[in-house]
Each structure stands twice: as structure tokens, then as C-alpha cells.
Amino acid sequence: MVKKTTGGTGTPATLALTQAGIAFLPHLYEHDPAAPNFGLEAAEKLGLEPDRVFKTLLADADGVLVVAIVPVTGLLDLKALAAAVGAKKATMADPRLAERKTGYVVGGISPIGQKTALTTVIDESAELFDTVFVSGGRRGFDIELAPAALARATGGTFVALARG
């Protein structure tokens, strides 16, 4: 995969990938502010199989913020997340806190280039694909990269996190 630069795609995520020498492809699309689901919107607008598009979620695991990356077609299993990070319980983080800690806005939170480095876990289904798509750091912008590159960029590990 060749790293491409396209005007208007400079975000903390793309800068972090470039600095780390990790190959990625940027994908811009026209975001509809009325879209009810940002991830499914990305899949539709980019003409992708939705299982290849992953959302970035922040959770509170025993008082510690963690990042979970799951397919936009599934839900995060909070018990599985807690077990994966060695916590007793996990709950979804307050969106305002997620924005403060990551430096991104909800609907555009990238797992890469966050202001605060957080423990990251990636649903193992990502490994089924040659490349996956995650937010590039703003609404209407996704990054395509290999699952192993995503793990490298985030320090993430692969575990079963998604359900239904």
C-alpha cells in the first residue's frame, strides 16, 4: 500500500502515521450532519463492505480510559473489553471526556494520534481483512491501513470485542 497525501487531510492521525513510517490511504467523503450513524455513513459513501469499517469508542474501565476499535456493524461487548484490559467493569466514557482526552470530536475520533496515549484493543475481526478503515480524525475522513499497521500505530492488541 502506498502512502498518499491529499490536500486537506492533515490531522494528528495522518501526521502520526507519517512520522511512524506507516503506510495508509486517506479517503475523503461528503459528511451529512444529519447522518444517524457516522461509521455506516462512511461505509456507504466510500462504497465499502461495512464490516471493514471500524469505529473508535472510549470506555471507562475501573476508572481508566481505554480505546476499543470495533466494526461499525457491531456493538462493543463491555464485559469482553473489561476482561481484555484486566478490569472488573467497563462503561462507555462520557463523550465530552472522550473529546478532551483524544483531541477529536465525536464522530471523528481517530484511534491514531490522540492527545493522550490510551490502552487500545482492536476487535479480532479486523484481522480477516487485508485493510480496514478507521476515522482519520474528522467527520468525512477515513484512513485505510492494514490491521497490523493499525495495531502498531495504536499499540493495540487484537481480542474478541464485538457482538451482534
N, C-alpha and C positions, 0 to 999 in steps of 0.2 A: 504494500500500500504506500502510495506516495503522499507526502505531506503537501497540502495545497494551501495557499493563502488567498483569501478572497477579501476584497475591501469590506470593512465594517464588521469583521469577525474577531477583532482583538479583544478578548476577555481574559480575566485571570486564568480561566481554564486553558485557553489556547496558548497563552504565554507560558504556563507551567509545562504543558506538553512540549512546546518548542524548546524550552530550556532543558528539559529532560531528554531531548532527542527521541521522543516517542511519536511514531507516525500516526496521523489522523487525517480524516477528511471532514471539512466543515460543510454543513448543509443548512442553508437559509430557506425559510418559507414564510409566507404571509400569515402572521398570527391573527386570529379572530378573537378579540377581547371577550366575546360572548361564548366562546367555546367552553363547554361544561367540563371537559377532561383534556388537559394540556398534552398528555402523552398520546392519547388516541388521536388527537388532532394532528400531532407531529407525524404519526404513522400514516394517517390518511393523506395529509398534504405532501408527504415525501414518497407516497406510493409504496409503503413498506408493509411487510408482514408484521402485525402488531407485537408478536412475541419477541421480535428483535429490538424493540424499543423499550428502554428501561427508565423507570422513574427513580428519583433520589428522594428518600424520605429520612427525616431525622426523628429519633426516638430518645426518650429518657430511660436509661437502663440503670436502675438503682442510683439515680441522681447524677449519672454521667451521660452526656450526649453522645450518641453513636449514629452512624450513617448506614442505612440499608438501601441497597440498589436492587429493585425487583422489576419484573416485567410490568408494563402498563396494563396488561390484560389480567393481572392477578392482584391479590391482596397480600399485605405483609402479615405473616404469622408472628405476632408479638412474642409468643412463648418460644418459638424457634429462635427468634432474634436474641431474647434474653439468654437462652441456653448457649448460643453461639459466642456471646461476649462474657459469659460467666456471671450473669446477673440473675437475681431471683425473679425480677419482674421488669417488663418494659411497657411503656406507654408512649403514644405519639407526643412529640415535643410541641410546644406552643409555636405557631407559625412565626410570631414576632421574634422569638428567641432564635428560631432556625435562621431567619434572615440576618439577625445581628451576628451570629456565630459564623455564618458562611460568607456573608458579604453579597449574597444574591437575593433576589426576590422570589417568593413562592411562585411556582410555575416556570421558573427559570433557574432553579437551584441545580448547579452542576456538582457532581461528586468530586470534581477536579479543581484545584486552585482555590480552595476555600480559605477564608481568613484564618480560621482555627483548624489545625490538623486534628481530625477525629478518627477514632477507630471505625473502620469501614468493613462491611460484609456485603458480598455480592451473591445474589441467588445463583445457584449452580446451573440453572438452565442457560445462563449466558454462554457456558462452555459448549453448548450444542451448535453454536454459530461461528462462522469464520470472523464475522464482525458484528458488533452491536452498536446501538445508538443511545447516547445519553445527552442530557441538556448541555449545551455549550456555554451556558452562563447567562442566558436571557431568553425570554419567550420568543419563539420564532427562529431559534438557532439550535441545531443539534450537531453533535460530533460523532462521527463513525470511527471506531477503532476496534482492534482485536480484543477479545476478552482478557487475554494475558496482559496486554498493554494497559487496559483499564485497571487491572489488579496492581500492576507496577506503579501506575500513576497515583493510585489512591492508598497504596499499602494494604489493599483489601485482600480478603480471603473468600473462597467460594464455599457456601453452605446452602442447604435447603431452607429457603426463607419464605417462598411464596405459597399461597394456597388459592384454590379455586379460581 
